[in-house]
Amino acid sequence: MAHVETTPKLYGLMAEFETPDQLLEAARRTRDAGYKKFDCYTPFPIHGLTAAMGVKEAKVPWTVFTMGLLGAIGAFSLQVWTNLVDYPLNVAGRDLLSWPYFIPITFEGMVLAAAFGAFFGTHIYNRMLTYYHPVFNVPQFARASSDRFFVCIESKDPKFNRDEAYRFLQSLNPISISEVPE
Amino acid sequence: MAATTTTLSEQEVRARIQRGRPIALGLGVLGLALWASGLATNPKLALQGYHLAFFYWMGLSLGCLGFALLLHTVRGRWGLPLIRIFESGATLIFPLMAIAFLPILYDVFVAHTIFEWTHKEVVAADPVLQAKRPWLNETRFAIGALVYFAVFAFFAYRLWNGSKQEDESGDPVKAEFLSRQRSGHAAFGIVVFMILFTLAMVDWGQSLMPHWFSTMYAVIMIAGFGLNALALALYMVLAWRDTPLYKPIVYHEGYEGYRRDWGNFMFTLCVFWSYVSLSQLLITYSGNLYEFTQFYLRRNLGGWQYIAYIIPVFHFFIPFFWFMAPRTKWIPKQLLAGVMLVLAIRVVEIFWQIKPMWAETLSISLYDVAAFVGLGGIWIYMLLGNMLKRPLVPKHEPRLLETAH
């Protein structure tokens, strides 16, 4: 079989910046330009970056909340079922539905389920345990964990057009612009 | 000059305080006059209603003192806009609350309507109360009160004077030094405060039902009154959020400057109060001994149970979800609404705690309301007066509006 040379697919275009303020400005303008699928990479958390990127409300709190609620309801129901239906037991003449006794277990059930929600929610939404990511194909990106700030517009974006995106990134005055191969 | 601008920005708040004072004083005088008329017609109900009012307003003063001690110890930035309000509330312990305590002393020694253990014939027929006589006797009660008031007042004025010195020092370095020095005193004060607060709650709260006792009681009360004091201070700051003094504070860095911390602290105290309240119920329920259960039996019968249903809903569930939501801390109006709910339910909670000590069925007398409004009006009048005596926020405190990052 003949050897076929394939050019790698384009993951996106990445611009490199020197300061957090330039990155904030770039993120704001990228959002205003109408790009949806883009991400910022920074060595440390930058205050106001999520707002500048136009990231909607985080999903993890709601997951934790829902899981906590379900855990509380589940734990309480379990106790009601075991004490009233499955194995009713007279303890010192108290009501079978002795709800004060159920509260600690209900609370623990809520905490456990909420903790699971937080742990797995964080992993799932942040796509943790990703073993390969295209951005590492760019050599300059190694500095994203020390002193450089990056914006990457992904080719998945419906508005993405290689030349237009290039011109747009250039207008942000970055130090460099790189193609990110898939 | 910095000092002049502070004074200028305070003018609007000071004007509002000046307008509010006569209203509070009027309500106070009116309430106390109505209450005093009850002393002649129905001294029993009037004195009991008075004790209820004293318990609430003294508790609130102690909540203010507790918060002042805490804030001076940890020197947290989030408390800086509130600290002068807490100090103003704490110094009401003396002389105002000490004078307000005199009718209760009169009752203990002469009228015998509030405390069951002051009845000679009841104690004579009751071996349990006789055994408790070394603590529950009139002389010890009076001496105890003297000690509580003296020590609480000492710490309240120690913090008040220290802050005043700091405001007058005119030098940020000296102010910082004074502030750090005060933090050591306050840390020691917290220990003394909690021990004496526990004893005071035994005297003024638990001994109303002398056969019953609970080691959780003082914890429930300090959590509740701490929450109450915080809600009061936040009410003022948030209600005055349109003034040049508080606007930059309330809106500092969006909600991340102060409002998030305030809302979270309200949340924490609501949950802590619920936790200790439920613990007391759970332990009592498990033990199932009349000695302890009589507290809940009284509050679960004769109509009192309806208030017992209201309290967990408005003192726990609604504030729990309300203060947990980031939106509440984001929107000042919504935070203010939560604070007002807490202020309202605190009164109901204390009413439910204290009134059933005397009344087996759900009831409220005119004198309960009159004494509460009367003493409360004077309390607020004096609080606002104290606030006017010094700058409303720490004067030489660079951390007040610095950015956190």
Interface residues (C-beta under 8 A of the other chain):
Chain A: H47 P61 A92 R94 S98 P100 Y101 I103 P104
Chain B: L278 L281 L282 Y285 S286 N288 P326 H405
